[in-house]
Amino acid sequence: MYAINRKIMMLFEPEKPSRQAPKFETLRKLYVLSGNLCAYPGCNKLLLDANANFVGQICHIEAASPGGERFNPNMTNEERRHFDNLMLMCYDHHIETNKVAEYPVERLKSFKREHEAKFSTEALVQSILNSLRDYTEHGADFEKVKSLENLFDTLYPQNNQSRRPVEEIERDCDAFNQTIEQYLKLSLRARKLFLIGLKHSHHPFYTKWRLDTDVLYVEFSEIANKLNMTFRLNRENDIGSLVDEIESNGLMHVSEFDLGYDRIVHRYTYTAVNPKLEASEFIWLYIKDFCEKTNKDVVSFVSDLDFSELDEPI
């Protein structure tokens, strides 16, 4: 009888506080909603360092053990390790928030709530919608160039007294418009890489036999280093797969150059999207030169898809 009563009494006894590790699912959710940033307002310290080491702190709003900050004896052990009672902060702010008088439970909960709201799925989707242009839809309607008069006047001011024949104007405009239409077929990530490559591209190219002033080429290994990524063709999760997409859409190809002394190198060069329109081979070189002469950022200029200034000066 005593044993039965003892078991009944144990059912109503408070659970003995015991520090328990958060579940994997809880940690995963915490990190996803952290945005890899400390939850303390205004703090930009990362939770993962450059070597992918976790340098953040898993912080209890109400302490896991008696004697800890904001310990609540009425909570169960499961509640103490629950997602709602945990937040991720940097070491400095973990120490700072140990000041119980300044950081009561409700204040820390508000920190957590406001920080995680920024990185919730709904918030991220809305942020993307607000910040990204729908290039696919916009691309079908982008205003095509009609003369490229200002482009050529800017690049070749010595020739601006002579007007180009109508046939040449039409041919150049067709080449330009077809090139932009082909560019818009790329995925958003491939377009971004393409434009970063354009910004850091090189010309002219010096070979053993001649100075090639028309070649615009890019070293993707150089771009990979700038982006802290790897460059391996036909591999996912690095820029090689994006380069392959760009090449398959006819915007680039690999060219072989003889540097002399038995040195042959291969470079990715910007190329004609329509071999029948010779001018299309030089469109990206024209755009890059125009942006350099008018002090524009070439990435922003192309991304905005407003090429009206190439027809007439603003």
C-alpha positions as CSV (number, residue, x, y, z in Angstrom):
1,M,0.0,0.0,0.0
2,Y,2.9,2.3,0.9
3,A,4.6,1.6,-2.5
4,I,1.4,2.5,-4.3
5,N,0.9,5.7,-2.4
6,R,4.6,6.6,-3.0
7,K,4.1,6.2,-6.8
8,I,1.0,8.3,-6.7
9,M,2.9,11.0,-4.8
10,M,5.7,10.9,-7.3
11,L,3.3,11.8,-10.0
12,F,2.6,15.1,-8.4
13,E,6.1,15.9,-7.2
14,P,7.8,18.7,-9.1
15,E,10.2,17.4,-11.8
16,K,13.8,17.7,-10.6
17,P,15.6,20.3,-12.8
18,S,18.1,18.6,-15.1
19,R,20.0,20.3,-17.8
20,Q,19.2,18.6,-21.1
21,A,20.7,19.2,-24.5
22,P,18.4,20.7,-27.2
23,K,17.1,18.3,-29.8
24,F,18.7,18.3,-33.2
25,E,15.4,19.5,-34.8
26,T,15.4,22.4,-32.4
27,L,19.0,23.4,-33.1
28,R,18.3,23.2,-36.9
29,K,15.3,25.5,-36.6
30,L,17.2,27.9,-34.4
31,Y,20.0,28.2,-36.9
32,V,17.8,28.5,-39.9
33,L,15.8,31.4,-38.3
34,S,19.0,33.1,-37.0
35,G,20.2,34.1,-40.5
36,N,23.7,33.2,-39.2
37,L,23.6,36.4,-37.1
38,C,23.5,37.1,-33.3
39,A,20.0,37.8,-32.2
40,Y,21.0,40.8,-30.1
41,P,19.5,43.9,-31.9
42,G,22.0,45.6,-34.1
43,C,24.7,42.9,-33.8
44,N,26.2,41.7,-37.0
45,K,28.5,39.0,-35.6
46,L,28.3,35.7,-37.5
47,L,27.5,32.5,-35.8
48,L,29.6,30.4,-38.2
49,D,33.1,31.6,-39.0
50,A,34.9,31.4,-42.4
51,N,35.9,27.8,-41.7
52,A,32.3,26.8,-40.9
53,N,33.0,26.5,-37.2
54,F,30.1,27.4,-34.9
55,V,31.3,30.3,-32.8
56,G,27.9,31.4,-31.5
57,Q,26.3,30.6,-28.2
58,I,23.1,28.6,-27.5
59,C,21.4,30.8,-24.9
60,H,18.5,30.0,-22.5
61,I,16.0,32.8,-21.9
62,E,15.0,31.1,-18.7
63,A,18.0,29.1,-17.3
64,A,18.3,25.4,-17.6
65,S,19.4,24.9,-14.0
66,P,18.8,26.5,-10.6
67,G,21.0,29.4,-9.9
68,G,21.1,30.4,-13.6
69,E,19.8,33.7,-15.0
70,R,16.0,33.9,-15.0
71,F,15.5,30.3,-13.8
72,N,11.8,29.4,-13.6
73,P,11.1,26.5,-11.2
74,N,7.7,26.0,-12.7
75,M,9.0,25.0,-16.1
76,T,9.6,21.4,-17.0
77,N,13.0,20.2,-18.3
78,E,11.4,19.7,-21.7
79,E,10.2,23.3,-21.7
80,R,13.6,24.6,-20.7
81,R,15.2,23.0,-23.8
82,H,12.3,23.9,-26.1
83,F,12.8,26.1,-29.1
84,D,10.7,28.9,-27.5
85,N,13.2,29.2,-24.6
86,L,16.4,29.2,-26.7
87,M,18.1,31.8,-28.9
88,L,21.5,32.1,-30.6
89,M,23.8,35.0,-29.8
90,C,27.5,35.8,-30.0
91,Y,29.7,35.3,-26.9
92,D,29.8,39.0,-25.9
93,H,26.0,39.4,-25.9
94,H,25.5,36.1,-24.1
95,I,27.5,37.5,-21.3
96,E,25.8,40.9,-21.6
97,T,22.3,39.5,-21.3
98,N,23.3,37.7,-18.0
99,K,22.4,41.0,-16.4
100,V,19.0,39.9,-15.3
101,A,17.7,43.3,-14.2
102,E,18.4,44.8,-17.6
103,Y,17.3,41.8,-19.6
104,P,14.2,40.2,-18.1
105,V,12.4,37.3,-19.8
106,E,10.0,39.4,-21.9
107,R,12.8,41.6,-23.2
108,L,14.8,38.6,-24.4
109,K,11.7,37.0,-25.9
110,S,11.1,40.2,-27.9
111,F,14.7,40.1,-29.2
112,K,14.2,36.5,-30.3
113,R,10.8,37.2,-31.8
114,E,11.9,40.2,-33.8
115,H,15.1,38.7,-35.0
116,E,13.6,35.4,-36.2
117,A,10.8,37.2,-37.9
118,K,13.3,38.7,-40.3
119,F,14.4,35.2,-41.5
120,S,11.1,33.4,-41.5
121,T,10.0,31.8,-44.8
122,E,7.2,34.4,-45.2
123,A,9.5,37.3,-44.5
124,L,12.2,36.0,-46.9
125,V,9.7,35.4,-49.7
126,Q,8.4,38.9,-49.3
127,S,11.9,40.3,-49.2
128,I,12.8,38.5,-52.4
129,L,9.6,39.8,-54.1
130,N,10.4,43.3,-53.0
131,S,14.1,43.3,-54.1
132,L,14.2,41.1,-57.2
133,R,12.9,42.0,-60.5
134,D,11.0,39.3,-62.4
135,Y,13.5,39.1,-65.2
136,T,11.7,36.4,-67.1
137,E,8.5,38.5,-67.4
138,H,10.4,41.8,-67.8
139,G,12.7,40.3,-70.4
140,A,9.9,39.7,-72.8
141,D,9.0,43.4,-72.7
142,F,12.3,45.1,-72.4
143,E,12.5,48.1,-74.7
144,K,14.7,47.3,-77.7
145,V,17.3,49.7,-78.9
146,K,16.5,51.6,-82.1
147,S,19.7,53.2,-83.3
148,L,22.6,52.8,-80.8
149,E,23.5,56.3,-82.0
150,N,24.8,57.5,-78.6
151,L,26.7,54.3,-78.0
152,F,28.8,54.8,-81.1
153,D,29.1,58.5,-80.6
154,T,30.5,57.8,-77.2
155,L,32.9,55.1,-78.3
156,Y,34.0,56.7,-81.5
157,P,33.6,60.5,-81.1
158,Q,35.9,61.1,-84.1
159,N,33.2,59.6,-86.3
160,N,30.1,61.4,-84.9
161,Q,29.9,63.7,-87.9
162,S,29.1,60.9,-90.3
163,R,25.9,59.0,-90.1
164,R,25.8,55.2,-90.4
165,P,23.9,53.7,-93.2
166,V,20.3,52.5,-92.3
167,E,21.3,48.9,-93.1
168,E,24.2,49.1,-90.6
169,I,22.0,50.6,-87.9
170,E,19.4,47.9,-88.3
171,R,22.0,45.2,-88.3
172,D,23.7,46.5,-85.1
173,C,20.4,46.9,-83.3
174,D,19.3,43.4,-84.3
175,A,22.6,42.1,-82.9
176,F,22.2,44.0,-79.7
177,N,18.6,43.0,-79.1
178,Q,19.2,39.4,-79.8
179,T,22.1,39.3,-77.5
180,I,20.1,40.8,-74.6
181,E,17.2,38.4,-75.3
182,Q,19.7,35.5,-75.1
183,Y,21.1,36.8,-71.9
184,L,17.6,36.9,-70.4
185,K,17.3,33.2,-70.9
186,L,19.9,32.5,-68.2
187,S,18.9,31.7,-64.7
188,L,19.2,34.6,-62.2
189,R,22.4,33.0,-60.6
190,A,24.0,32.6,-64.1
191,R,23.1,36.2,-65.0
192,K,24.7,37.4,-61.8
193,L,27.9,35.5,-62.5
194,F,27.9,36.5,-66.2
195,L,27.8,40.2,-65.2
196,I,30.4,39.8,-62.5
197,G,32.6,38.2,-65.1
198,L,31.9,41.1,-67.5
199,K,32.9,43.6,-64.8
200,H,36.2,41.9,-64.3
201,S,36.8,40.9,-67.9
202,H,40.0,41.8,-69.8
203,H,40.9,43.1,-73.2
204,P,42.8,43.4,-75.4
205,F,44.6,40.0,-75.6
206,Y,48.2,39.7,-76.4
207,T,49.3,36.6,-78.4
208,K,52.5,35.6,-80.0
209,W,51.4,36.9,-83.3
210,R,49.2,39.9,-82.7
211,L,47.3,42.2,-80.4
212,D,43.7,41.2,-80.4
213,T,41.7,44.3,-79.5
214,D,38.3,42.8,-80.2
215,V,38.6,39.9,-77.7
216,L,36.9,40.3,-74.4
217,Y,37.8,37.4,-72.1
218,V,37.4,36.4,-68.4
219,E,39.4,34.3,-66.0
220,F,36.7,32.4,-64.1
221,S,39.3,31.1,-61.6
222,E,40.0,34.7,-60.8
223,I,36.2,35.3,-60.3
224,A,36.0,32.2,-58.1
225,N,38.7,33.6,-55.8
226,K,36.8,36.9,-55.5
227,L,33.6,35.0,-54.6
228,N,35.4,32.5,-52.3
229,M,34.1,29.7,-54.4
230,T,35.5,26.9,-56.5
231,F,35.6,26.6,-60.3
232,R,35.1,23.1,-61.6
233,L,33.1,22.5,-64.7
234,N,29.9,20.5,-64.5
235,R,29.9,20.5,-60.7
236,E,26.9,21.6,-58.7
237,N,27.3,24.2,-55.9
238,D,30.2,26.0,-57.5
239,I,30.4,28.4,-60.4
240,G,31.4,25.7,-62.9
241,S,27.8,24.7,-63.4
242,L,26.8,28.3,-64.1
243,V,29.6,28.7,-66.6
244,D,28.3,25.6,-68.4
245,E,24.9,27.2,-68.5
246,I,26.3,30.4,-69.9
247,E,28.3,28.6,-72.6
248,S,25.4,26.4,-73.6
249,N,23.3,29.5,-74.2
250,G,25.9,30.7,-76.7
251,L,27.0,33.8,-74.7
252,M,30.6,32.5,-74.3
253,H,33.0,29.9,-75.7
254,V,36.4,28.7,-74.9
255,S,39.1,30.2,-77.2
256,E,42.6,28.9,-77.6
257,F,45.5,31.4,-77.7
258,D,49.1,30.9,-78.6
259,L,51.3,32.9,-76.3
260,G,54.5,31.6,-77.9
261,Y,57.3,29.5,-76.5
262,D,55.0,26.5,-76.6
263,R,52.5,28.1,-74.3
264,I,48.8,27.5,-75.3
265,V,46.1,28.9,-73.0
266,H,42.4,28.7,-73.0
267,R,40.1,31.6,-72.1
268,Y,36.4,32.1,-71.9
269,T,35.5,34.8,-74.4
270,Y,32.3,36.7,-74.9
271,T,30.9,35.6,-78.3
272,A,28.3,36.3,-80.9
273,V,24.9,34.8,-80.2
274,N,24.1,35.0,-83.9
275,P,27.0,34.2,-86.2
276,K,25.1,35.7,-89.1
277,L,25.3,39.1,-87.3
278,E,29.0,39.9,-87.0
279,A,28.3,42.8,-84.7
280,S,26.8,40.5,-82.0
281,E,30.4,39.3,-81.2
282,F,31.2,42.8,-79.9
283,I,28.1,43.7,-78.0
284,W,29.5,43.0,-74.5
285,L,32.7,44.8,-75.4
286,Y,30.7,47.8,-76.5
287,I,28.6,47.8,-73.3
288,K,31.7,47.5,-71.1
289,D,33.5,50.3,-72.9
290,F,30.4,52.5,-72.8
291,C,30.1,52.1,-69.1
292,E,33.7,52.8,-68.5
293,K,33.6,56.0,-70.6
294,T,30.4,57.2,-68.8
295,N,31.4,56.1,-65.3
296,K,28.7,53.6,-64.9
297,D,28.7,50.3,-63.0
298,V,28.3,47.7,-65.8
299,V,26.5,45.2,-63.5
300,S,23.8,47.7,-62.5
301,F,23.5,49.1,-66.1
302,V,22.8,45.7,-67.6
303,S,20.6,44.5,-64.7
304,D,18.3,47.5,-65.0
305,L,17.6,46.6,-68.6
306,D,17.2,50.2,-69.6
307,F,19.3,50.8,-72.7
308,S,17.5,53.9,-73.9
309,E,20.7,55.9,-73.2
310,L,22.5,54.0,-75.9
311,D,20.1,55.5,-78.5
312,E,20.0,59.1,-77.1
313,P,21.9,60.8,-74.3
314,I,19.9,61.4,-71.2
